[in-house]
Amino acid sequence: MSKVAQYQLDEYYYHYPAVASVVTSHADGKNNAMAVAWHTAISRKSPIYGVAISPKRFTHGLIVASGEFVVNFVPWEKRELVAKVGGCSGSEVEKFLAFGIVTASGKVVQAPVLADAYAAYECRVMERRAMGDHDLFMGSIVALHWDKEALSKDSMLDPGQAHPVLYLGGDYYATAKGNVLLDRAALAKGTAGPMR
Ligand SMILES: Cc1cc2nc3c(=O)[nH]c(=O)nc-3n(C[C@H](O)[C@H](O)[C@H](O)COP(=O)(O)O)c2cc1C
């Protein structure tokens, strides 16, 4: 190993890959979608989810106006959609029309849920904090959507069934397929094997 320490940084992407999600929003009769890799769970009870969005994004204004957003987790088959919605602005492109995005109505919020998502969190903004060049929107999860077939019996993503979109930075993506699940009992016995 040949490690480098750096104290001046313009960019830092060494924590990638990160699951790329599609954040949808709605305000003033307009729907929008953007790619978001900077997102995280913040609290389990109460369920709170955070997304870091630059004020430069068209989405930013829609979330501020509506106080709502949806985080959609789409499968590998939809990676081009992630790149497309992450590659242009809703201020110029009607993305749902341009990219033929199929939606389902949100149960609680106005922002659309993507029909192709294997999971989605409908969120209502609790707080917005300016953090450097991004704003962190912290949202209370008010509805949860998930595809039974994409999840294992333990409610974990089954990479044999649904392949997440992993963002590597730039225009690069990867996925995880058919990984091996380690559980404590199997680990102890040395028999850890495939999920199903
Ligand atoms: C895979 C991927 C992940 C991205 N993650 C973020 C992010 O976490 N936060 C952010 O502000 N922009 C992120 N972007 C950039 C926005 O998706 C991009 O600027 C988009 O065009 C904004 O759309 P809008 O102006 O319609 O909101 C990402 C782009 C890509 C391709």
The ligand as an SDF file (V2000), in Angstrom:
LIG
                    3D

 31 33  0  0  0  0  0  0  0  0999 V2000
  -25.0910   10.2620   -9.6660 C   0  0  0  0  0  0  0  0  0  0  0  0
  -25.2470   11.7190   -9.3250 C   0  0  0  0  0  0  0  0  0  0  0  0
  -25.3590   12.0970   -7.9960 C   0  0  0  0  0  0  0  0  0  0  0  0
  -25.5590   13.4430   -7.6600 C   0  0  0  0  0  0  0  0  0  0  0  0
  -25.6750   13.7770   -6.3420 N   0  0  0  0  0  0  0  0  0  0  0  0
  -25.9710   15.0620   -6.0060 C   0  0  0  0  0  0  0  0  0  0  0  0
  -26.1840   15.4030   -4.6420 C   0  0  0  0  0  0  0  0  0  0  0  0
  -26.1220   14.5680   -3.7390 O   0  0  0  0  0  0  0  0  0  0  0  0
  -26.4980   16.7130   -4.3610 N   0  0  0  0  0  0  0  0  0  0  0  0
  -26.5810   17.6750   -5.3350 C   0  0  0  0  0  0  0  0  0  0  0  0
  -26.8600   18.8390   -5.0220 O   0  0  0  0  0  0  0  0  0  0  0  0
  -26.3690   17.3670   -6.6510 N   0  0  0  0  0  0  0  0  0  0  0  0
  -26.0970   16.0880   -7.0020 C   0  0  0  0  0  0  0  0  0  0  0  0
  -25.9340   15.7450   -8.3130 N   0  0  0  0  0  0  0  0  0  0  0  0
  -26.0990   16.7760   -9.3620 C   0  0  0  0  0  0  0  0  0  0  0  0
  -27.5830   16.9700   -9.7480 C   0  0  0  0  0  0  0  0  0  0  0  0
  -28.2820   15.7430   -9.8730 O   0  0  0  0  0  0  0  0  0  0  0  0
  -27.6390   17.7380  -11.0830 C   0  0  0  0  0  0  0  0  0  0  0  0
  -27.0220   19.0000  -10.9370 O   0  0  0  0  0  0  0  0  0  0  0  0
  -29.0480   17.9060  -11.6150 C   0  0  0  0  0  0  0  0  0  0  0  0
  -28.9630   18.3400  -12.9480 O   0  0  0  0  0  0  0  0  0  0  0  0
  -29.8990   18.8900  -10.8140 C   0  0  0  0  0  0  0  0  0  0  0  0
  -31.1770   18.9010  -11.3800 O   0  0  0  0  0  0  0  0  0  0  0  0
  -32.2250   20.0820  -11.1130 P   0  0  0  0  0  0  0  0  0  0  0  0
  -31.5280   21.3750  -11.4500 O   0  0  0  0  0  0  0  0  0  0  0  0
  -33.3660   19.7770  -12.0700 O   0  0  0  0  0  0  0  0  0  0  0  0
  -32.6380   19.9860   -9.6810 O   0  0  0  0  0  0  0  0  0  0  0  0
  -25.6650   14.4140   -8.6770 C   0  0  0  0  0  0  0  0  0  0  0  0
  -25.5390   14.0440  -10.0270 C   0  0  0  0  0  0  0  0  0  0  0  0
  -25.3140   12.7100  -10.3420 C   0  0  0  0  0  0  0  0  0  0  0  0
  -25.2020   12.3070  -11.7870 C   0  0  0  0  0  0  0  0  0  0  0  0
  1  2  1  0
  2  3  1  0
  2 30  2  0
  3  4  2  0
  4  5  1  0
  4 28  1  0
  5  6  2  0
  6  7  1  0
  6 13  1  0
  7  8  2  0
  7  9  1  0
  9 10  1  0
 10 11  2  0
 10 12  1  0
 12 13  2  0
 13 14  1  0
 14 15  1  0
 14 28  1  0
 15 16  1  0
 16 17  1  0
 16 18  1  0
 18 19  1  0
 18 20  1  0
 20 21  1  0
 20 22  1  0
 22 23  1  0
 23 24  1  0
 24 25  2  0
 24 26  1  0
 24 27  1  0
 28 29  2  0
 29 30  1  0
 30 31  1  0
M  END
$$$$
